[in-house]
Amino acid sequence: MHWTRPALATKVASLKEKHSGDDFVQAVVEFADQLDPEDRKMLQSVLLERKPGGYPFQLPLRRWRGR
């Protein structure tokens, strides 16, 4: 299954609603591990976006890239 950018953004938002702090980071990392390389690149882009008043998702991205 290939993900669309809006679907990935929705998934990240869903993970953020269910988890916080390190648990959120771990949930994103586990999700990213299930994606193919093309979808991972798109997820990286979604994580780097900053929405006004939103959470800067760079921490999960840094941890995930370190794998």
C-alpha distances in whole Angstrom, upper triangle without the diagonal:
4,6,10,13,14,12,12,16,16,14,17,20,19,19,22,24,23,24,27,28,27,25,23,23,22,19,18,18,17,13,13,14,11,9,9,12,11,9,13,15,14,14,18,19,18,20,23,23,26,27,30,31,28,27,27,24,25,26,22,22,25,24,21,22,25,23
4,7,10,12,10,10,14,14,13,16,18,18,19,21,23,23,24,26,28,27,25,22,22,22,19,17,18,17,13,13,14,11,8,8,10,8,7,10,12,10,12,15,15,15,17,20,20,23,24,28,29,26,25,25,22,23,24,21,20,23,23,19,20,23,22
4,7,8,6,6,10,11,10,12,15,15,16,18,20,20,21,24,25,24,23,20,20,20,17,15,16,16,12,12,14,11,9,10,11,9,6,9,11,9,9,13,13,12,14,17,17,20,21,24,25,22,22,21,19,20,22,19,18,21,21,18,19,23,22
4,6,5,6,9,10,11,12,14,15,17,18,20,21,22,24,26,26,24,21,21,22,19,16,18,18,15,14,17,15,12,13,13,11,8,11,12,8,10,13,12,11,14,16,15,18,18,22,24,21,21,21,18,20,22,20,18,22,23,20,21,24,24
4,5,5,6,9,10,11,12,14,15,17,18,20,21,22,23,24,23,19,19,21,18,15,17,18,15,14,17,16,13,14,14,11,9,11,10,7,8,10,9,7,11,13,12,15,15,19,20,17,18,17,15,17,20,17,16,20,21,18,19,23,23
4,5,5,6,9,10,10,12,14,15,16,18,20,21,23,24,23,19,20,21,18,16,19,19,16,16,19,18,15,17,17,15,12,14,14,10,10,13,11,9,12,14,12,15,14,17,19,16,17,17,16,18,21,19,18,22,23,20,22,25,25
4,5,5,6,9,10,10,12,14,15,17,18,20,22,23,21,18,18,19,16,14,17,17,13,13,17,15,13,15,16,14,11,13,14,11,10,13,13,10,13,16,15,17,16,20,21,18,18,18,16,19,21,18,18,21,22,19,21,24,24
4,5,5,6,9,10,10,12,14,15,16,18,19,20,18,15,15,16,13,11,13,14,10,10,14,13,11,13,14,12,9,10,11,8,6,10,10,7,9,12,12,15,15,18,19,16,15,15,13,15,17,14,14,18,18,16,17,21,20
4,5,5,6,9,10,11,12,14,15,17,18,19,18,14,15,17,14,12,15,16,12,13,16,16,14,16,17,15,12,12,13,10,8,10,10,6,8,11,10,11,11,15,16,12,12,13,11,14,16,14,14,18,18,17,18,22,22
4,5,5,6,9,10,11,12,14,16,18,19,18,14,16,17,14,12,16,16,13,14,17,16,15,18,19,18,14,15,16,13,11,14,13,10,11,14,13,14,13,16,17,14,14,15,14,17,18,16,16,20,21,19,21,24,24
4,5,5,6,9,10,11,12,14,17,17,15,12,13,14,11,9,12,12,9,11,14,13,12,16,17,16,13,13,15,12,10,13,13,10,11,14,14,16,15,18,18,15,14,15,13,16,17,14,15,18,18,16,19,21,21
4,5,5,6,9,10,10,12,13,14,13,9,10,12,9,7,11,12,9,10,14,14,13,16,17,17,13,12,14,12,9,11,12,8,8,11,11,12,13,16,16,12,11,12,9,12,13,11,12,15,15,14,16,19,19
4,5,5,6,9,10,11,14,15,14,10,12,14,12,10,14,15,13,14,17,17,17,20,21,20,16,16,17,15,12,14,14,10,10,13,12,12,11,14,13,10,10,12,10,14,15,13,15,18,18,17,20,22,23
4,5,5,6,9,11,14,15,13,10,13,14,10,10,14,14,12,14,17,16,17,20,22,21,17,17,19,17,14,16,17,13,13,16,16,16,15,17,17,13,13,15,13,17,17,15,16,20,19,18,21,23,23
4,5,5,6,9,11,12,9,6,9,10,7,7,11,11,9,12,15,15,15,19,20,20,17,16,18,16,13,15,16,13,12,16,16,16,16,18,17,14,12,14,11,15,14,12,14,17,16,15,18,20,20
4,5,5,6,9,11,9,6,9,11,9,9,13,13,12,14,17,18,18,22,22,22,19,18,19,18,14,15,16,13,11,14,14,14,13,15,14,10,9,11,10,13,13,11,14,17,16,16,19,21,21
4,6,8,11,13,11,9,12,14,11,12,16,16,15,17,20,20,21,24,25,25,22,21,23,21,17,19,20,16,15,18,17,16,15,17,15,12,11,14,13,17,16,15,18,20,20,20,23,24,25
4,7,11,12,9,8,11,12,9,11,14,14,13,16,19,19,20,24,25,25,22,21,23,22,18,20,21,18,16,20,20,19,19,20,18,15,14,16,15,18,17,15,18,20,19,19,22,24,23
4,7,8,6,5,8,9,8,10,12,13,13,15,17,18,20,23,24,25,22,20,22,21,18,19,20,17,15,18,19,18,18,20,18,15,12,15,13,16,14,12,16,18,16,16,20,21,21
4,6,6,5,8,10,9,11,13,15,15,17,19,20,22,25,26,26,23,21,23,22,18,19,20,18,15,17,18,17,17,18,16,13,10,13,12,14,12,11,15,16,15,16,20,20,21
4,5,5,7,9,10,11,13,15,16,17,19,21,22,25,25,26,24,21,23,22,19,18,20,18,15,17,18,17,18,19,16,14,11,12,11,12,10,10,13,14,13,15,18,18,19
4,5,5,6,9,10,10,12,14,15,16,19,20,24,24,25,23,20,22,22,18,18,20,19,15,17,19,19,20,22,20,17,13,14,12,13,9,9,12,13,10,12,16,15,16
4,5,5,6,9,10,10,12,14,15,17,19,22,23,25,22,19,22,22,18,18,21,19,16,19,20,20,21,23,20,17,14,15,13,15,12,10,14,15,12,13,17,17,17
4,5,5,6,9,10,11,12,14,16,17,21,21,22,19,17,19,18,15,15,17,15,12,15,16,16,17,19,17,14,11,12,10,12,10,8,11,13,12,12,16,16,17
4,5,5,6,9,10,11,12,15,16,19,19,20,18,15,17,17,13,13,16,14,11,14,16,16,18,20,19,15,12,12,9,10,7,5,8,10,8,9,12,13,13
4,5,5,6,9,10,11,13,15,18,19,21,18,15,18,18,15,15,18,16,14,17,19,20,21,24,22,19,15,15,12,13,10,7,10,12,9,9,13,13,12
4,5,5,6,9,10,11,13,17,18,19,16,14,17,17,13,14,17,15,13,16,18,19,20,23,21,18,15,15,12,14,12,9,12,14,11,10,14,15,14
4,5,5,6,9,10,11,14,15,16,13,11,13,13,10,11,13,12,9,13,15,16,18,21,20,16,13,13,10,11,10,6,8,11,10,8,12,13,13
4,5,5,6,9,10,13,14,16,13,10,13,14,11,11,14,14,11,14,17,19,20,24,23,19,16,15,12,12,10,7,8,10,7,5,9,10,9
4,5,5,7,9,13,14,16,14,12,15,16,12,14,17,16,14,17,20,21,23,26,25,22,19,18,15,15,14,10,12,13,11,9,12,13,11
4,5,5,7,11,13,14,11,10,13,13,10,12,15,13,13,16,18,20,21,24,24,20,18,18,14,15,15,11,12,14,13,10,13,15,13
4,5,5,8,9,11,8,6,10,10,8,9,12,12,11,14,16,19,21,24,24,20,18,17,13,14,13,10,9,12,11,8,10,12,11
4,6,8,9,12,10,8,12,13,11,12,16,15,15,17,20,22,24,28,28,24,21,20,16,16,16,12,12,14,12,8,10,12,10
4,7,10,12,10,9,13,13,12,14,17,16,16,19,21,24,25,29,29,25,23,22,18,19,19,15,15,17,15,12,14,16,13
4,6,8,6,6,9,10,9,11,14,14,14,17,19,22,23,27,28,24,22,21,18,18,18,15,14,17,16,12,13,16,14
4,6,5,6,9,10,10,12,15,15,16,18,20,24,25,29,30,26,25,23,20,20,21,17,16,18,18,14,14,17,15
4,6,5,6,9,10,11,13,14,15,17,19,22,25,28,29,26,24,22,19,18,19,17,14,16,16,13,12,15,14
4,5,5,7,9,10,11,13,14,16,17,21,23,27,28,25,24,22,19,19,20,18,15,18,19,15,14,18,17
4,5,5,6,9,10,10,12,14,16,19,21,24,26,22,21,20,17,17,19,16,14,17,17,14,14,17,16
4,5,5,6,9,10,10,12,14,18,20,24,25,21,19,18,14,14,15,12,10,13,13,10,10,14,13
4,5,5,6,9,10,11,13,16,19,23,24,21,19,17,14,14,16,14,11,13,15,12,11,14,15
4,5,5,6,9,10,11,15,16,20,22,19,18,16,13,14,16,14,12,15,16,14,13,17,17
4,5,5,6,9,10,13,15,19,20,16,15,14,11,11,13,11,9,12,13,11,12,15,15
4,5,5,6,9,12,15,18,19,16,14,12,9,9,11,9,7,10,12,9,9,13,14
4,5,5,7,10,13,16,18,15,14,12,10,10,13,12,9,12,15,13,13,16,18
4,5,5,9,10,14,16,12,12,10,8,10,13,11,10,13,15,14,14,18,19
4,6,8,10,14,14,11,9,8,5,6,9,8,7,10,12,11,12,15,16
4,6,10,13,14,11,10,7,6,6,10,10,8,10,13,13,13,16,18
4,6,10,12,9,9,7,8,9,12,13,11,14,16,16,16,19,21
4,7,8,6,7,6,8,9,12,14,13,15,18,18,19,21,23
4,6,5,7,8,10,12,15,16,16,18,21,21,22,24,26
4,5,9,10,13,15,17,19,19,21,23,24,25,27,29
4,7,9,12,15,16,18,19,21,22,23,25,27,29
4,6,9,12,14,14,16,18,19,20,22,24,26
4,6,9,10,11,13,14,16,17,19,20,22
4,6,8,9,10,12,14,15,16,18,20
4,6,6,7,9,11,11,13,15,17
4,6,5,6,9,10,10,12,15
4,5,5,6,9,10,11,13
4,5,5,6,9,10,11
4,5,5,6,9,10
4,5,5,6,9
4,6,5,7
4,5,6
4,5
4
